[in-house]
Amino acid sequence: MTEGFVLLLGGHVFKGITNGDFTLIERMAKVVRDLSKDRKLAIVTGGSDTARRYIEAVGSLGGSKFLQDQAGILATRLHALVMIAALGKSAFPRVIEDYDEAALAFQLGKIPVSGGMQPGQSTDAVAALMAERLGLGLLVKMTGVDGVYDKDPTRYQDARKIEELSYDDLERILRDKLYHPGRYELLDALSIKILKRSSISTIILSGDEPEALLDLVSGKRTGSLVKPR
């Protein structure tokens, strides 16, 4: 696989920040720098536990849902800033805040790195829209699990990994609530709608294994592939 893709880095990738361990981020940045030599990449960073803590704090102190969303966006943009620092000259030097700016970064040969964009919209949806805007046919999400399972692998030992499925299949898994919200992160409903309408495929990989991206581009089957019908 030589074409470009949008890389969605779940907040799981940045878990070491709280205790000063940047090893995983450094590994991810090295892999991304290597891959960007031969293909166009864009990165969207999630917030995960960090964002949830700030959202909860704002809400507990009386903040509106709008302010809670703003807190989540700012948390994801902090992670974007960290990734820009790790990527060095390979990255566009500021956090991307709109899709046209991402397209400009592409034209300049730099990796656009963004977090959240607007209230009421997840970074899943941002990554899907980023792929649409940049004309990329693949989204790779690196999160806390190494693929899509028929039920939550964090709760069920007999959960079965699904190597390939359609978005309709994924929606059924989500609809049947065979996972635990907030722990088993796949894709949200809006992002699936966007990905389906533009026939963009998604691959789910473990955020603990940056090198899995190298396997992916070399043609090795890894993670779970979600395809439009």
Kinemage of the C-alpha trace (Angstrom):
@kinemage 1
@onewidth
@group {chain A} dominant
@subgroup {mainchain}
@vectorlist {calphas} color= white
{ca met a 1} P 0.000 0.000 0.000
{ca thr a 2} L 1.655 3.214 -1.168
{ca glu a 3} L -1.205 5.706 -1.232
{ca gly a 4} L -1.711 8.188 1.568
{ca phe a 5} L -4.127 7.999 4.476
{ca val a 6} L -5.448 9.848 7.497
{ca leu a 7} L -4.003 8.551 10.765
{ca leu a 8} L -6.329 8.922 13.747
{ca leu a 9} L -4.324 8.600 16.965
{ca gly a 10} L -6.605 7.878 19.893
{ca gly a 11} L -5.849 9.472 23.231
{ca his a 12} L -4.517 6.046 24.261
{ca val a 13} L -1.326 6.845 22.339
{ca phe a 14} L -0.638 9.778 24.658
{ca lys a 15} L -1.242 7.941 27.932
{ca gly a 16} L 2.422 8.220 28.980
{ca ile a 17} L 2.332 12.018 29.186
{ca thr a 18} L 0.886 11.972 32.712
{ca asn a 19} L 3.897 10.099 34.092
{ca gly a 20} L 6.570 11.557 31.834
{ca asp a 21} L 6.960 8.503 29.585
{ca phe a 22} L 7.144 9.674 25.961
{ca thr a 23} L 8.453 6.409 24.494
{ca leu a 24} L 5.258 5.476 22.667
{ca ile a 25} L 4.886 8.949 21.164
{ca glu a 26} L 8.510 8.900 20.011
{ca arg a 27} L 8.047 5.477 18.390
{ca met a 28} L 4.907 6.664 16.645
{ca ala a 29} L 6.614 9.813 15.377
{ca lys a 30} L 9.553 7.832 13.986
{ca val a 31} L 7.246 5.484 12.066
{ca val a 32} L 5.180 8.397 10.720
{ca arg a 33} L 8.287 10.283 9.588
{ca asp a 34} L 9.502 7.203 7.727
{ca leu a 35} L 6.132 6.604 6.066
{ca ser a 36} L 5.718 10.250 5.056
{ca lys a 37} L 8.764 10.021 2.785
{ca asp a 38} L 6.789 7.945 0.287
{ca arg a 39} L 3.145 8.917 0.855
{ca lys a 40} L 0.925 11.763 1.991
{ca leu a 41} L -0.288 11.562 5.566
{ca ala a 42} L -2.560 13.629 7.775
{ca ile a 43} L -2.951 13.118 11.522
{ca val a 44} L -5.905 13.700 13.828
{ca thr a 45} L -5.361 13.278 17.575
{ca gly a 46} L -8.008 12.209 20.053
{ca gly a 47} L -8.351 13.139 23.698
{ca ser a 48} L -9.583 9.979 25.451
{ca asp a 49} L -9.183 10.004 29.252
{ca thr a 50} L -7.518 13.431 29.286
{ca ala a 51} L -10.412 15.027 27.423
{ca arg a 52} L -12.971 13.196 29.542
{ca arg a 53} L -11.436 14.496 32.760
{ca tyr a 54} L -11.634 18.105 31.596
{ca ile a 55} L -15.135 17.644 30.184
{ca glu a 56} L -16.245 16.226 33.527
{ca ala a 57} L -14.589 19.078 35.425
{ca val a 58} L -16.249 21.757 33.293
{ca gly a 59} L -19.639 20.045 33.619
{ca ser a 60} L -19.331 19.529 37.383
{ca leu a 61} L -18.526 23.209 37.828
{ca gly a 62} L -21.651 24.270 35.968
{ca gly a 63} L -20.359 24.613 32.431
{ca ser a 64} L -22.730 24.120 29.507
{ca lys a 65} L -22.529 21.257 27.051
{ca phe a 66} L -20.961 23.713 24.607
{ca leu a 67} L -18.197 24.546 27.088
{ca gln a 68} L -17.680 20.860 27.797
{ca asp a 69} L -17.187 20.255 24.086
{ca gln a 70} L -14.727 23.146 23.959
{ca ala a 71} L -12.750 21.572 26.804
{ca gly a 72} L -12.585 18.313 24.873
{ca ile a 73} L -11.408 20.084 21.723
{ca leu a 74} L -8.636 21.888 23.589
{ca ala a 75} L -7.456 18.601 25.128
{ca thr a 76} L -7.203 16.988 21.687
{ca arg a 77} L -5.317 19.996 20.357
{ca leu a 78} L -2.775 19.657 23.173
{ca his a 79} L -2.112 16.141 21.938
{ca ala a 80} L -1.798 17.509 18.397
{ca leu a 81} L 0.806 19.994 19.620
{ca val a 82} L 2.752 17.190 21.281
{ca met a 83} L 2.722 15.222 18.019
{ca ile a 84} L 3.906 18.239 16.042
{ca ala a 85} L 6.842 18.581 18.428
{ca ala a 86} L 7.672 14.890 18.034
{ca leu a 87} L 7.503 15.024 14.227
{ca gly a 88} L 9.756 18.062 13.958
{ca lys a 89} L 10.221 19.475 10.451
{ca ser a 90} L 7.991 16.802 8.901
{ca ala a 91} L 4.892 18.429 10.411
{ca phe a 92} L 3.093 21.649 9.561
{ca pro a 93} L 4.295 23.898 12.417
{ca arg a 94} L 0.925 24.712 14.005
{ca val a 95} L -2.171 22.796 15.008
{ca ile a 96} L -4.575 22.622 12.055
{ca glu a 97} L -7.941 24.233 12.849
{ca asp a 98} L -9.793 23.872 9.533
{ca tyr a 99} L -9.781 21.523 6.575
{ca asp a 100} L -8.587 24.042 4.001
{ca glu a 101} L -5.526 24.705 6.157
{ca ala a 102} L -4.870 20.949 6.109
{ca ala a 103} L -5.035 21.001 2.301
{ca leu a 104} L -2.515 23.859 2.253
{ca ala a 105} L -0.154 21.892 4.498
{ca phe a 106} L -0.487 18.986 2.059
{ca gln a 107} L 0.491 21.224 -0.842
{ca leu a 108} L 3.549 22.372 1.108
{ca gly a 109} L 4.643 18.777 1.646
{ca lys a 110} L 4.040 18.865 5.393
{ca ile a 111} L 1.983 16.580 7.625
{ca pro a 112} L -1.128 18.404 8.882
{ca val a 113} L -1.870 17.561 12.519
{ca ser a 114} L -5.226 18.467 14.040
{ca gly a 115} L -7.348 17.659 17.049
{ca gly a 116} L -11.021 18.450 17.389
{ca met a 117} L -12.600 21.055 15.112
{ca gln a 118} L -15.990 22.087 16.420
{ca pro a 119} L -18.422 21.384 19.293
{ca gly a 120} L -20.706 18.404 18.858
{ca gln a 121} L -18.263 16.537 16.652
{ca ser a 122} L -15.866 13.744 17.633
{ca thr a 123} L -12.318 13.359 16.350
{ca asp a 124} L -13.615 10.249 14.540
{ca ala a 125} L -15.801 12.566 12.467
{ca val a 126} L -12.941 15.048 12.023
{ca ala a 127} L -10.708 12.285 10.657
{ca ala a 128} L -13.448 11.129 8.278
{ca leu a 129} L -14.008 14.678 6.990
{ca met a 130} L -10.242 15.162 6.703
{ca ala a 131} L -10.035 12.109 4.456
{ca glu a 132} L -12.885 13.504 2.331
{ca arg a 133} L -11.303 16.943 2.021
{ca leu a 134} L -7.866 15.600 1.130
{ca gly a 135} L -9.174 12.977 -1.272
{ca leu a 136} L -7.755 10.034 0.681
{ca gly a 137} L -9.477 6.665 0.513
{ca leu a 138} L -8.253 5.243 3.809
{ca leu a 139} L -8.532 6.100 7.495
{ca val a 140} L -6.299 4.261 9.970
{ca lys a 141} L -7.389 4.484 13.594
{ca met a 142} L -4.893 3.500 16.284
{ca thr a 143} L -6.592 3.035 19.617
{ca gly a 144} L -6.726 0.861 22.737
{ca val a 145} L -7.608 -2.367 20.914
{ca asp a 146} L -6.006 -4.158 17.969
{ca gly a 147} L -9.132 -4.471 15.866
{ca val a 148} L -12.887 -4.933 15.796
{ca tyr a 149} L -14.309 -7.753 17.913
{ca asp a 150} L -17.752 -9.305 17.931
{ca lys a 151} L -18.063 -8.082 21.533
{ca asp a 152} L -16.018 -6.056 23.983
{ca pro a 153} L -12.645 -7.844 24.398
{ca thr a 154} L -12.006 -5.959 27.624
{ca arg a 155} L -14.995 -7.730 29.178
{ca tyr a 156} L -15.333 -11.057 27.375
{ca gln a 157} L -12.500 -13.578 27.098
{ca asp a 158} L -14.233 -15.343 24.209
{ca ala a 159} L -14.480 -12.168 22.102
{ca arg a 160} L -13.585 -12.942 18.485
{ca lys a 161} L -11.545 -10.578 16.338
{ca ile a 162} L -13.072 -9.812 12.938
{ca glu a 163} L -10.453 -9.316 10.226
{ca glu a 164} L -12.790 -7.799 7.639
{ca leu a 165} L -16.306 -6.380 7.852
{ca ser a 166} L -18.602 -3.767 6.333
{ca tyr a 167} L -19.772 -0.538 7.943
{ca asp a 168} L -23.218 -2.133 8.160
{ca asp a 169} L -21.673 -4.955 10.212
{ca leu a 170} L -19.923 -2.434 12.443
{ca glu a 171} L -23.134 -0.499 12.979
{ca arg a 172} L -24.846 -3.710 14.036
{ca ile a 173} L -22.133 -4.398 16.617
{ca leu a 174} L -22.506 -0.878 17.988
{ca arg a 175} L -26.301 -0.981 17.887
{ca asp a 176} L -26.434 -4.285 19.768
{ca lys a 177} L -24.237 -2.726 22.480
{ca leu a 178} L -21.761 -5.577 22.482
{ca tyr a 179} L -19.095 -3.268 23.795
{ca his a 180} L -18.577 -0.983 26.797
{ca pro a 181} L -18.835 2.730 25.901
{ca gly a 182} L -15.713 4.679 26.816
{ca arg a 183} L -13.521 1.579 27.007
{ca tyr a 184} L -13.779 -0.178 23.674
{ca glu a 185} L -13.320 2.588 21.126
{ca leu a 186} L -14.374 1.944 17.530
{ca leu a 187} L -16.090 4.639 15.434
{ca asp a 188} L -19.095 6.821 16.181
{ca ala a 189} L -22.262 7.074 14.090
{ca leu a 190} L -21.429 10.378 12.371
{ca ser a 191} L -17.994 9.230 11.259
{ca ile a 192} L -19.451 6.009 9.841
{ca lys a 193} L -21.994 8.022 7.841
{ca ile a 194} L -19.232 10.199 6.368
{ca leu a 195} L -16.979 7.252 5.588
{ca lys a 196} L -19.813 5.342 3.915
{ca arg a 197} L -20.915 8.224 1.691
{ca ser a 198} L -17.410 8.685 0.279
{ca ser a 199} L -16.463 4.990 0.178
{ca ile a 200} L -13.504 5.456 2.530
{ca ser a 201} L -12.190 2.287 4.162
{ca thr a 202} L -11.002 2.151 7.779
{ca ile a 203} L -8.386 -0.004 9.456
{ca ile a 204} L -8.396 -0.358 13.247
{ca leu a 205} L -4.978 -0.999 14.814
{ca ser a 206} L -3.531 -1.064 18.315
{ca gly a 207} L -2.084 2.250 19.433
{ca asp a 208} L 0.473 0.315 21.477
{ca glu a 209} L 2.148 -0.969 18.314
{ca pro a 210} L 3.226 1.903 16.030
{ca glu a 211} L 5.270 -0.538 13.978
{ca ala a 212} L 2.013 -2.193 12.869
{ca leu a 213} L 1.777 0.697 10.403
{ca leu a 214} L 4.920 -0.603 8.708
{ca asp a 215} L 3.355 -4.035 8.400
{ca leu a 216} L 0.230 -2.434 6.979
{ca val a 217} L 1.960 -0.521 4.200
{ca ser a 218} L 4.050 -3.581 3.299
{ca gly a 219} L 0.822 -5.441 2.517
{ca lys a 220} L 0.626 -7.613 5.624
{ca arg a 221} L -2.859 -8.265 6.981
{ca thr a 222} L -3.097 -6.558 10.365
{ca gly a 223} L -5.847 -5.108 12.540
{ca ser a 224} L -9.416 -5.070 11.197
{ca leu a 225} L -10.496 -3.683 7.835
{ca val a 226} L -13.892 -1.971 7.651
{ca lys a 227} L -15.098 -1.489 4.071
{ca pro a 228} L -18.037 0.142 2.330
{ca arg a 229} L -20.261 -2.395 0.596
